[in-house]
Amino acid sequence: MTTLDAITLSVIQAALQQVCDEMDLTFSRAAFSPVIAEANDRSDGIYSAEDGSLIAQGGGGLPVFVGVMQYSTKTLIEMIRDGKCLPPEPGDIYIVNDPYLGGTHLMDVRFVMPVYRGGKIFCWLSNTGHWPDIGGSVPGGFSASATAVEQEGLRLPPVKLFKKDRLDPEIYAIICSNIRIADQRIGDIKAQAAALLVGQDRLFEILDRYGDETVVSAIAELRKRAAEQMAAHISVIKDGTYRSKAFVDSDGVVDAPLIINLAVEKKGDTLTFDFAGSSPPCAGPMNSVLATTLSSIYLAMRHIFPDVPISAGAFEPLIVKRPEGTFLDAKYPRPVSGCAAEVSQRIAEAVFAAMVQALPEKVTAAPAGSSGNFALGGHDPARGRDFVMYQISGGGYGGNFSHDGLTNGCSTIGISKSPPVEVMEQAYPVLYRHYALREGSGGAGERRGGFGLAYEVELLRGEARASFVMDHGRFGPQGVLGGADGAVNTVTVFRDGQAHVPPHLSKEQDIPLQAGDRVRVRTPGGGGYGDPRRRDPDLVRRDIQMGYYTAEQAAELFGFKAD
């Protein structure tokens, strides 16, 4: 084992991070789909050759993929060892999207590539990209009323899409035969593979500069220090059990809430997460596979302690009891299209609601907690081709001890952002009639929640089908310590001049649209923090001046009396 000085360790840590960041940038810049190229719904990382544990991940990648890609890489290694998957050779890249093998929903497609040094695997590189369509019963894959995973799209076990640096034409043909707008996928596939190859080149530069043994020692030391740093943060929390609940609107099939029941036990320098008492597996697509459930806890703790470096060591002091028998541990063939984008954020919300009791100066009220999944698929007669549009949207973050919540922030699980309106209008036959802040949506509090987004999009020509898998339509994001909940999510579809609200409020599929029909979405605001009547009058006055609240709302919510 090589002895490392602090400077060399720090430089190698930054260099590994830079490898991942450059993979992220390569992926986005080369991808064809706006959801990757503009919204950055992707992530890249470096993983251990022995067990797939996380070494480094790009700072611009989705946090929810932190634990997921670690889990899926570990599963791939085990399947190769057990003879369930072809063994790797230099130049191979595996493709996998099976949720039950360490994934999320089927649209999140992972590539995994071995990196060889001296004839042996030194590490694995992996990335995930959200493909705009993966087949299934509805364009975009967000089937709000699916009752089996087969209805959600093509499910791929780990197979070699690239063999010795060459794209396998047979595997590629099978994929293209099962998805919509297949001719456009080659751009995303080549971008995803190129990101891994760039990562390999940059990693070789680090290894050549410092030596393999030095880098291996640095990786081990960084993991150890991450575990120690997370444990040190946890150790200052008062021993005890902190409880919370969070609610999913419905599963899209049965119109009744799903309950996430969480108990967090702090003892010494560990936290144990127990979801006993949560709802059983559900009929619709709001089940969460274990990998997503674990990753949701990890990303929530990253929100609370952002200074802990990202590596497998940061997760070691976090003990999660497997939530068997609940909708948070989905088994085949349970549908899962809502797990990564929606259920994961309810899990994180439950973690925040529990931990704010233990760390009131560090933890926020609940954020908007919905990715606003809106898929629109149809035919554009002007261009003579089919299309699948996927819209994600932001919302308000919760207030906290020191300031108001962020307005129109990205979802809790990632850094992905709404693609620019101009790009969407250029790529698809739509016109955004309205795109603005949703005033009044932030939960009242001494520190109010941030505001959500309001937009309205019109289909300009042809025919299309709209599908939604969102959440927080029944319950707004939780306020804490006396703060009010944020406003709920709303969806309204205008067809032939008639307004239609989905029966499940935030979930419905296959709504037929004609030219001139419109979809209006208003995303949630964040929860409020603390007693609203303790809010600084000058801040309330400023909110009124900015048009965030009316004077009447301010009087009702904050007890504010105008001068």
C-alpha positions as CSV (number, residue, x, y, z in Angstrom):
1,M,0.0,0.0,0.0
2,T,1.4,3.4,-1.0
3,T,1.6,6.2,1.5
4,L,-0.2,9.3,0.2
5,D,0.4,12.9,1.2
6,A,-2.7,15.1,1.6
7,I,-2.0,17.1,-1.6
8,T,-1.7,14.1,-3.9
9,L,-4.8,12.5,-2.4
10,S,-6.8,15.7,-3.0
11,V,-5.5,16.0,-6.6
12,I,-6.4,12.4,-7.4
13,Q,-9.9,12.9,-5.8
14,A,-10.5,16.0,-8.0
15,A,-9.1,14.2,-11.1
16,L,-11.5,11.3,-10.6
17,Q,-14.4,13.7,-10.2
18,Q,-13.3,15.5,-13.4
19,V,-13.3,12.2,-15.3
20,C,-17.0,11.8,-14.4
21,D,-17.8,15.4,-15.1
22,E,-16.3,15.2,-18.6
23,M,-18.2,12.0,-19.3
24,D,-21.4,13.9,-18.3
25,L,-20.6,16.8,-20.7
26,T,-19.7,14.4,-23.5
27,F,-23.0,12.5,-23.1
28,S,-25.1,15.7,-23.1
29,R,-23.3,17.5,-25.9
30,A,-23.5,14.5,-28.3
31,A,-27.0,13.2,-27.5
32,F,-29.9,13.8,-29.9
33,S,-32.8,13.8,-27.5
34,P,-33.6,17.1,-25.7
35,V,-34.2,15.2,-22.4
36,I,-30.5,14.3,-22.4
37,A,-29.0,17.1,-24.4
38,E,-30.9,19.9,-22.8
39,A,-32.4,18.5,-19.6
40,N,-29.3,16.5,-18.6
41,D,-31.3,13.5,-17.5
42,R,-28.2,11.3,-17.3
43,S,-25.3,10.4,-15.1
44,D,-21.8,8.9,-15.3
45,G,-19.6,7.2,-12.7
46,I,-16.6,5.0,-11.9
47,Y,-17.2,1.7,-10.0
48,S,-15.0,-0.9,-8.3
49,A,-13.8,-3.9,-10.3
50,E,-14.4,-6.2,-7.3
51,D,-17.9,-5.4,-6.2
52,G,-19.2,-2.5,-8.2
53,S,-19.1,0.0,-5.3
54,L,-19.1,3.7,-6.2
55,I,-15.7,5.4,-6.6
56,A,-16.8,8.7,-8.1
57,Q,-19.8,10.2,-9.9
58,G,-20.2,13.3,-12.0
59,G,-21.3,16.4,-10.1
60,G,-23.7,17.2,-12.9
61,G,-25.4,13.8,-12.8
62,L,-28.7,12.8,-11.3
63,P,-28.2,12.0,-7.6
64,V,-30.8,9.3,-7.7
65,F,-28.4,7.3,-9.9
66,V,-25.8,7.3,-7.2
67,G,-27.0,4.1,-5.5
68,V,-28.7,2.7,-8.6
69,M,-25.7,2.4,-10.8
70,Q,-23.7,1.0,-7.9
71,Y,-26.4,-1.7,-7.4
72,S,-26.7,-2.6,-11.1
73,T,-22.9,-2.8,-11.6
74,K,-22.6,-5.1,-8.6
75,T,-25.4,-7.2,-10.0
76,L,-23.7,-7.4,-13.4
77,I,-20.5,-8.6,-11.7
78,E,-22.4,-11.3,-9.8
79,M,-24.2,-12.5,-13.0
80,I,-20.9,-12.8,-14.9
81,R,-19.4,-14.7,-11.9
82,D,-22.4,-17.0,-11.8
83,G,-22.4,-17.7,-15.6
84,K,-25.7,-15.8,-16.1
85,C,-24.1,-13.3,-18.4
86,L,-21.3,-13.5,-21.0
87,P,-17.9,-12.6,-19.6
88,P,-16.4,-9.3,-20.6
89,E,-13.6,-8.6,-23.1
90,P,-11.8,-5.3,-23.9
91,G,-14.1,-3.1,-26.0
92,D,-17.3,-4.6,-24.7
93,I,-20.2,-2.4,-23.4
94,Y,-23.2,-4.0,-21.7
95,I,-26.7,-2.5,-21.9
96,V,-29.3,-3.1,-19.2
97,N,-32.5,-1.5,-18.0
98,D,-34.1,-4.3,-16.0
99,P,-35.5,-2.5,-12.9
100,Y,-35.2,-5.7,-10.8
101,L,-31.5,-5.9,-11.4
102,G,-30.7,-2.6,-9.8
103,G,-32.5,-0.1,-11.9
104,T,-35.2,2.5,-11.9
105,H,-37.9,2.7,-14.6
106,L,-37.4,1.1,-18.0
107,M,-36.6,4.5,-19.7
108,D,-33.4,4.8,-17.7
109,V,-31.0,2.8,-19.8
110,R,-27.6,1.9,-18.4
111,F,-24.3,1.2,-20.2
112,V,-21.5,-0.6,-18.3
113,M,-18.0,-0.9,-19.6
114,P,-14.9,-2.7,-18.2
115,V,-11.7,-0.8,-18.1
116,Y,-8.6,-3.0,-18.5
117,R,-5.0,-2.4,-17.3
118,G,-2.4,-5.1,-17.7
119,G,-4.9,-7.6,-18.9
120,K,-7.1,-7.3,-15.9
121,I,-10.2,-5.2,-15.1
122,F,-9.1,-2.1,-13.2
123,C,-12.6,-0.7,-12.7
124,W,-16.0,-0.3,-14.4
125,L,-17.4,2.8,-16.0
126,S,-21.2,3.2,-16.2
127,N,-23.7,5.7,-17.3
128,T,-27.5,6.1,-17.4
129,G,-29.5,8.1,-19.9
130,H,-33.3,8.6,-20.0
131,W,-34.4,7.5,-23.4
132,P,-37.6,9.3,-24.6
133,D,-39.3,6.0,-25.4
134,I,-38.7,2.4,-24.7
135,G,-41.8,0.9,-26.2
136,G,-44.8,-0.2,-24.1
137,S,-48.4,0.7,-24.2
138,V,-48.0,4.5,-24.4
139,P,-45.5,6.9,-26.0
140,G,-42.8,7.9,-23.5
141,G,-43.2,4.8,-21.3
142,F,-45.1,6.6,-18.5
143,S,-48.1,4.3,-18.4
144,A,-50.2,5.6,-15.5
145,S,-52.4,2.5,-15.3
146,A,-50.0,-0.3,-16.1
147,T,-50.5,-3.4,-13.9
148,A,-47.4,-5.3,-15.2
149,V,-43.9,-4.2,-16.2
150,E,-44.4,-5.7,-19.7
151,Q,-46.9,-2.9,-20.4
152,E,-44.3,-0.3,-19.7
153,G,-41.8,-1.2,-22.4
154,L,-38.8,-3.3,-23.5
155,R,-37.0,-4.9,-20.5
156,L,-33.3,-5.7,-21.2
157,P,-31.1,-7.9,-19.0
158,P,-27.4,-7.3,-19.2
159,V,-26.3,-8.0,-22.8
160,K,-23.4,-6.8,-24.9
161,L,-24.5,-4.0,-27.2
162,F,-20.9,-3.4,-28.2
163,K,-18.6,-6.3,-28.7
164,K,-14.9,-5.5,-29.0
165,D,-15.7,-1.9,-29.9
166,R,-18.3,-2.8,-32.5
167,L,-22.1,-2.2,-32.2
168,D,-23.9,-5.6,-32.4
169,P,-26.3,-5.2,-35.2
170,E,-28.6,-8.0,-34.0
171,I,-29.1,-6.6,-30.5
172,Y,-29.5,-3.1,-31.9
173,A,-32.2,-4.4,-34.4
174,I,-34.1,-6.0,-31.5
175,I,-34.1,-2.8,-29.6
176,C,-35.2,-0.7,-32.6
177,S,-38.0,-3.1,-33.4
178,N,-39.5,-2.6,-30.0
179,I,-39.4,1.2,-29.5
180,R,-40.9,4.3,-31.1
181,I,-38.9,6.8,-33.1
182,A,-36.2,4.2,-33.4
183,D,-34.2,6.0,-36.1
184,Q,-33.3,8.7,-33.6
185,R,-31.9,6.4,-31.0
186,I,-28.6,5.8,-32.7
187,G,-27.6,9.4,-31.7
188,D,-28.2,8.8,-28.1
189,I,-26.6,5.3,-28.1
190,K,-23.4,6.6,-29.7
191,A,-23.3,9.6,-27.3
192,Q,-23.7,7.2,-24.4
193,A,-20.9,5.0,-25.6
194,A,-18.7,7.9,-26.4
195,A,-19.0,9.2,-22.9
196,L,-17.6,6.0,-21.5
197,L,-14.7,6.0,-24.0
198,V,-13.8,9.6,-23.1
199,G,-13.9,8.5,-19.4
200,Q,-11.5,5.6,-20.2
201,D,-9.1,7.9,-21.9
202,R,-9.1,10.4,-19.1
203,L,-8.7,7.7,-16.5
204,F,-5.7,6.3,-18.3
205,E,-4.1,9.7,-18.2
206,I,-4.5,9.8,-14.4
207,L,-3.1,6.2,-14.0
208,D,-0.2,6.9,-16.3
209,R,0.7,10.1,-14.3
210,Y,0.4,8.7,-10.8
211,G,0.7,5.0,-11.3
212,D,-2.0,2.3,-10.8
213,E,-0.9,1.5,-7.2
214,T,-1.1,5.1,-6.1
215,V,-4.6,5.6,-7.5
216,V,-5.8,2.3,-6.0
217,S,-4.5,3.5,-2.6
218,A,-6.1,6.9,-3.1
219,I,-9.5,5.3,-3.9
220,A,-9.4,3.2,-0.7
221,E,-8.4,6.1,1.4
222,L,-11.1,8.3,-0.1
223,R,-13.8,5.7,0.7
224,K,-12.5,5.4,4.3
225,R,-12.6,9.1,4.8
226,A,-16.1,9.5,3.3
227,A,-17.4,6.9,5.8
228,E,-15.6,8.6,8.7
229,Q,-17.0,12.0,7.7
230,M,-20.6,10.8,7.4
231,A,-20.3,9.0,10.7
232,A,-18.9,12.1,12.3
233,H,-21.9,14.1,11.1
234,I,-24.3,11.5,12.4
235,S,-22.6,11.2,15.8
236,V,-23.7,14.8,16.8
237,I,-27.3,13.8,16.5
238,K,-29.1,13.0,19.7
239,D,-29.7,9.2,20.1
240,G,-33.3,8.2,19.5
241,T,-35.9,7.3,17.0
242,Y,-37.3,9.9,14.6
243,R,-40.6,9.1,12.8
244,S,-42.4,10.5,9.8
245,K,-44.9,9.7,7.1
246,A,-45.2,10.7,3.4
247,F,-48.0,10.0,1.0
248,V,-48.2,9.1,-2.7
249,D,-51.5,10.4,-4.3
250,S,-52.4,7.0,-5.7
251,D,-50.9,4.2,-7.8
252,G,-52.8,5.3,-10.9
253,V,-55.1,2.3,-10.8
254,V,-56.6,2.3,-7.3
255,D,-57.6,5.8,-6.3
256,A,-56.3,5.7,-2.7
257,P,-53.1,7.1,-1.1
258,L,-50.0,5.0,-0.5
259,I,-48.3,5.5,2.8
260,I,-44.6,5.7,3.4
261,N,-44.0,5.0,7.1
262,L,-40.5,5.7,8.3
263,A,-38.6,5.3,11.5
264,V,-35.0,6.5,11.6
265,E,-33.0,5.2,14.6
266,K,-29.9,7.0,15.5
267,K,-27.4,5.1,17.6
268,G,-23.8,6.1,18.0
269,D,-22.5,7.0,14.5
270,T,-25.1,5.1,12.4
271,L,-28.6,5.7,11.2
272,T,-31.0,2.8,10.6
273,F,-34.0,3.3,8.3
274,D,-37.0,1.2,8.8
275,F,-40.1,1.4,6.5
276,A,-42.2,-1.1,8.4
277,G,-45.9,-0.2,8.2
278,S,-45.7,1.2,4.7
279,S,-48.3,0.3,2.1
280,P,-48.1,-3.2,0.5
281,P,-47.2,-3.6,-3.2
282,C,-49.6,-1.7,-5.4
283,A,-51.5,-2.6,-8.5
284,G,-50.3,0.4,-10.5
285,P,-46.8,1.8,-11.5
286,M,-45.9,3.5,-8.3
287,N,-43.9,0.6,-6.9
288,S,-40.2,1.2,-6.2
289,V,-37.5,-1.4,-6.7
290,L,-35.0,-1.9,-3.9
291,A,-32.1,-0.1,-5.7
292,T,-34.2,3.0,-6.1
293,T,-35.4,2.9,-2.5
294,L,-31.8,2.7,-1.3
295,S,-30.7,5.4,-3.6
296,S,-33.5,7.7,-2.4
297,I,-32.2,7.5,1.1
298,Y,-28.6,8.1,0.0
299,L,-29.5,11.2,-2.0
300,A,-31.7,12.6,0.8
301,M,-28.7,12.3,3.2
302,R,-26.5,14.0,0.5
303,H,-29.0,16.9,0.6
304,I,-28.5,17.1,4.4
305,F,-24.7,16.6,4.4
306,P,-23.5,17.9,1.0
307,D,-19.9,18.2,2.1
308,V,-19.4,14.4,2.3
309,P,-17.6,13.3,-0.9
310,I,-19.6,10.9,-3.1
311,S,-18.3,7.4,-2.8
312,A,-19.5,4.1,-1.4
313,G,-18.0,5.0,1.9
314,A,-20.6,7.7,2.5
315,F,-23.3,5.1,2.6
316,E,-21.6,2.8,5.1
317,P,-23.0,4.4,8.2
318,L,-26.5,4.2,6.7
319,I,-28.3,1.0,7.5
320,V,-31.5,0.2,5.6
321,K,-33.8,-2.6,6.6
322,R,-35.1,-4.2,3.5
323,P,-38.8,-3.1,3.2
324,E,-40.1,-6.5,2.2
325,G,-43.8,-6.8,1.8
326,T,-44.2,-3.1,0.9
327,F,-44.4,-1.1,-2.4
328,L,-40.9,0.0,-1.7
329,D,-39.4,-3.4,-2.6
330,A,-41.0,-4.2,-5.9
331,K,-40.6,-7.7,-7.3
332,Y,-41.3,-8.9,-10.9
333,P,-43.8,-8.3,-12.5
334,R,-44.9,-5.2,-10.5
335,P,-45.0,-2.0,-12.7
336,V,-42.5,0.6,-11.8
337,S,-42.6,3.6,-14.2
338,G,-43.2,6.0,-11.3
339,C,-40.5,4.7,-9.0
340,A,-37.5,6.9,-9.9
341,A,-39.2,10.1,-10.8
342,E,-42.0,10.2,-8.1
343,V,-41.8,7.5,-5.4
344,S,-38.1,8.2,-4.8
345,Q,-39.0,11.8,-4.0
346,R,-41.7,10.7,-1.5
347,I,-39.0,8.5,0.2
348,A,-36.7,11.5,0.4
349,E,-39.5,13.6,1.7
350,A,-40.0,11.1,4.5
351,V,-36.3,11.3,5.3
352,F,-36.4,15.1,5.5
353,A,-39.5,15.0,7.7
354,A,-37.9,12.7,10.1
355,M,-34.4,14.3,10.1
356,V,-35.7,17.9,10.5
357,Q,-36.7,16.8,14.1
358,A,-33.1,15.9,14.8
359,L,-31.3,18.6,12.7
360,P,-33.7,21.6,12.5
361,E,-30.9,23.9,11.4
362,K,-29.8,21.7,8.6
363,V,-32.9,20.1,7.0
364,T,-35.5,21.8,4.9
365,A,-39.3,21.5,4.6
366,A,-40.4,19.3,1.8
367,P,-39.6,20.3,-1.8
368,A,-42.1,20.0,-4.7
369,G,-41.1,16.4,-5.0
370,S,-42.4,15.7,-8.5
371,S,-40.6,15.5,-11.8
372,G,-43.8,16.5,-13.6
373,N,-43.5,13.6,-16.1
374,F,-45.6,14.6,-19.1
375,A,-45.2,12.5,-22.3
376,L,-46.8,13.5,-25.6
377,G,-46.5,11.2,-28.6
378,G,-48.1,11.4,-32.0
379,H,-47.5,12.2,-35.7
380,D,-46.4,15.5,-37.1
381,P,-47.9,15.8,-40.6
382,A,-45.8,18.8,-41.6
383,R,-42.6,16.8,-41.1
384,G,-44.0,13.5,-42.1
385,R,-42.7,11.7,-39.0
386,D,-43.7,10.5,-35.6
387,F,-42.5,12.1,-32.4
388,V,-42.3,11.5,-28.6
389,M,-41.9,14.6,-26.4
390,Y,-41.0,14.3,-22.8
391,Q,-41.4,17.3,-20.5
392,I,-40.0,17.5,-17.0
393,S,-40.6,20.5,-14.8
394,G,-39.4,22.0,-11.6
395,G,-41.1,23.2,-8.5
396,G,-40.5,25.0,-5.2
397,Y,-38.1,23.9,-2.6
398,G,-38.9,23.9,1.1
399,G,-38.0,26.8,3.4
400,N,-35.3,26.2,6.0
401,F,-33.7,27.6,9.1
402,S,-31.9,30.4,7.3
403,H,-33.8,31.3,4.2
404,D,-36.8,30.9,1.9
405,G,-37.1,27.9,-0.4
406,L,-35.7,28.0,-3.9
407,T,-38.2,28.8,-6.6
408,N,-38.7,26.5,-9.7
409,G,-35.8,24.3,-8.6
410,C,-35.1,20.9,-10.2
411,S,-36.6,17.8,-8.7
412,T,-35.2,16.4,-5.5
413,I,-33.6,13.5,-7.2
414,G,-31.5,15.3,-9.7
415,I,-30.1,18.3,-11.5
416,S,-32.2,17.8,-14.6
417,K,-33.9,20.9,-15.8
418,S,-36.8,21.7,-18.1
419,P,-35.6,21.9,-21.7
420,P,-35.8,25.4,-23.1
421,V,-39.2,26.3,-24.6
422,E,-37.5,27.3,-27.8
423,V,-35.9,23.9,-28.2
424,M,-39.1,22.1,-27.5
425,E,-41.1,24.2,-30.0
426,Q,-38.4,23.6,-32.7
427,A,-38.3,19.9,-32.1
428,Y,-42.0,19.1,-31.7
429,P,-45.4,20.5,-33.1
430,V,-46.3,22.4,-30.0
431,L,-46.5,26.0,-28.8
432,Y,-46.1,27.1,-25.2
433,R,-48.9,29.5,-24.5
434,H,-47.8,30.3,-21.0
435,Y,-44.6,29.6,-19.0
436,A,-44.3,31.5,-15.7
437,L,-43.8,31.4,-12.0
438,R,-46.8,30.0,-10.0
439,E,-47.4,32.8,-7.6
440,G,-48.8,31.9,-4.2
441,S,-47.8,28.3,-4.4
442,G,-45.1,28.4,-1.7
443,G,-46.2,27.1,1.7
444,A,-46.4,29.9,4.3
445,G,-43.8,29.9,7.1
446,E,-41.3,32.0,8.9
447,R,-39.3,30.9,5.9
448,R,-41.8,30.3,3.1
449,G,-41.5,27.7,0.5
450,G,-40.3,28.4,-3.0
451,F,-42.8,28.8,-5.9
452,G,-43.6,26.2,-8.5
453,L,-44.0,26.6,-12.3
454,A,-47.1,27.2,-14.4
455,Y,-47.1,26.4,-18.1
456,E,-49.6,25.6,-20.9
457,V,-48.7,23.9,-24.1
458,E,-50.8,23.6,-27.2
459,L,-50.7,20.9,-29.9
460,L,-50.3,22.8,-33.2
461,R,-51.0,20.1,-35.8
462,G,-51.7,16.4,-36.2
463,E,-52.9,14.1,-33.5
464,A,-51.2,13.0,-30.3
465,R,-51.7,11.1,-27.0
466,A,-50.8,12.6,-23.7
467,S,-49.8,10.7,-20.5
468,F,-48.9,11.9,-17.0
469,V,-47.2,10.3,-14.1
470,M,-46.8,13.0,-11.5
471,D,-47.5,13.3,-7.8
472,H,-48.4,15.7,-5.0
473,G,-51.8,16.3,-6.6
474,R,-53.7,15.2,-3.5
475,F,-51.3,16.3,-0.8
476,G,-49.0,19.3,-1.0
477,P,-45.3,19.2,0.1
478,Q,-45.1,19.1,3.8
479,G,-44.4,22.2,5.9
480,V,-42.4,21.7,9.1
481,L,-42.2,23.1,12.6
482,G,-45.5,25.0,12.1
483,G,-45.1,25.8,8.4
484,A,-47.9,25.3,5.9
485,D,-47.8,22.8,3.1
486,G,-47.0,23.9,-0.4
487,A,-49.7,24.1,-3.1
488,V,-50.6,20.8,-4.8
489,N,-49.8,19.9,-8.4
490,T,-52.6,20.4,-10.9
491,V,-53.2,19.1,-14.4
492,T,-55.9,20.3,-16.7
493,V,-56.5,19.2,-20.3
494,F,-58.6,21.3,-22.7
495,R,-60.1,19.3,-25.5
496,D,-62.6,20.9,-27.8
497,G,-62.9,23.8,-25.3
498,Q,-63.9,21.5,-22.5
499,A,-61.7,21.2,-19.4
500,H,-60.7,17.7,-18.2
501,V,-59.0,16.9,-14.9
502,P,-57.6,13.4,-14.5
503,P,-59.6,11.3,-12.0
504,H,-56.3,10.5,-10.2
505,L,-55.4,14.2,-10.3
506,S,-51.8,13.8,-11.3
507,K,-51.9,10.5,-13.3
508,E,-53.6,9.5,-16.5
509,Q,-52.6,8.0,-19.8
510,D,-53.5,7.9,-23.5
511,I,-55.6,11.2,-23.5
512,P,-56.2,11.8,-27.3
513,L,-55.4,15.4,-28.5
514,Q,-56.2,17.2,-31.7
515,A,-54.7,20.3,-33.1
516,G,-55.7,23.3,-30.8
517,D,-56.0,21.2,-27.7
518,R,-54.0,22.3,-24.7
519,V,-52.4,20.9,-21.5
520,R,-52.1,23.2,-18.5
521,V,-49.8,22.1,-15.6
522,R,-49.1,23.9,-12.3
523,T,-46.3,22.4,-10.3
524,P,-46.2,22.3,-6.4
525,G,-44.6,24.9,-4.2
526,G,-42.3,24.0,-1.4
527,G,-43.4,23.5,2.2
528,G,-43.1,26.4,4.7
529,Y,-40.6,26.3,7.7
530,G,-41.7,27.6,11.1
531,D,-44.7,29.7,12.2
532,P,-45.9,32.0,9.4
533,R,-46.8,34.7,11.8
534,R,-43.2,35.0,12.8
535,R,-42.2,36.0,9.3
536,D,-40.4,39.3,9.0
537,P,-43.0,41.9,7.9
538,D,-40.5,43.4,5.5
539,L,-40.2,40.0,3.8
540,V,-44.0,39.7,3.5
541,R,-44.2,43.3,2.2
542,R,-41.6,42.4,-0.4
543,D,-43.5,39.3,-1.4
544,I,-46.6,41.4,-2.0
545,Q,-44.7,44.0,-4.0
546,M,-43.2,41.2,-6.2
547,G,-46.7,39.8,-6.8
548,Y,-45.9,36.5,-5.1
549,Y,-48.9,36.9,-2.8
550,T,-51.9,39.3,-2.8
551,A,-52.4,41.5,0.2
552,E,-55.4,39.4,1.1
553,Q,-53.4,36.2,0.9
554,A,-50.7,37.8,3.0
555,A,-53.2,38.8,5.7
556,E,-54.7,35.3,5.8
557,L,-51.4,33.3,5.6
558,F,-49.0,35.4,7.6
559,G,-51.4,37.6,9.7
560,F,-49.8,40.6,7.8
561,K,-51.5,44.0,8.2
562,A,-50.6,46.5,5.6
563,D,-49.3,49.9,6.8
